Every structure is written in C-alpha cells, then in structure tokens.
Amino acid sequence: QVQFVESGGGLVQPGGSLRLSCAASGSAFRAYYVGWYRQTPGKERELVAAVTSGGITSYADSVKGRFTISRDNVKNTVYLQMNKLKPEDTAVYYCNLRAAIQASWGQGTQVTVSS
C-alpha cells in the first residue's frame, strides 16, 4: 500500500552534486527500512544506499564517502545527497522498501553525469 515518488535528478558535470528526494505515502513511514537503487540499461538494478527506521545508514562501496542517505519522518521523505558525481553514476534512481515484499517500482528519476 505504500508508494514512493522520486524527484531531483538532472544533468550534472563530473564532480558536481545533486540531491534526490523520495516522497512516501502512508502513516507507517516511520517503520520503513528504505533503500535507494539505480539501474542503467543493460545492467542489473543495484542498491546504493539504505536507511533504517532508526536512521542507521549503509552504502555500496562504489558510492561510500560520496553519497549520504537521510530521512525526515515528519515530511515522509528520504533523501540521497550525491557529491563528487562520476559518469558511472549515470542511471535511473529509484527508492523502495528494503523488504521481501516491496512496493511497486515508480518511474524513478534520471541522473546523468557528463561533461
């Protein structure tokens, strides 16, 4: 029953920054373990960052030290601050539950890193 809507993507030069937002529905947001995922055509979808209901974060090695995931339980929103972006970060970014049964995938938000 939960739904997520991603926003904030765009075109940025290598070394630049973007902040993605993931707005969630439902009164149970506080209990959700949420992840940011990304996918490029021809590649598998991969988890890049996650945040627990208590605010504990984890990151893929490829983004560690550059990306920061956070959540605002008042606004029902999860954020992904992306710094020092690289061309290999180019992908469609999605958010979803970190659970056996996930919400339906939205359209995501496109991030393109190019000079």
Helices and strands as residue ranges (DSSP letters): E 4-7, E 10-12, E 18-24, G 29-31, E 34-39, E 46-51, E 57-59, E 67-72, E 77-82, G 87-89, E 91-97, E 109-113
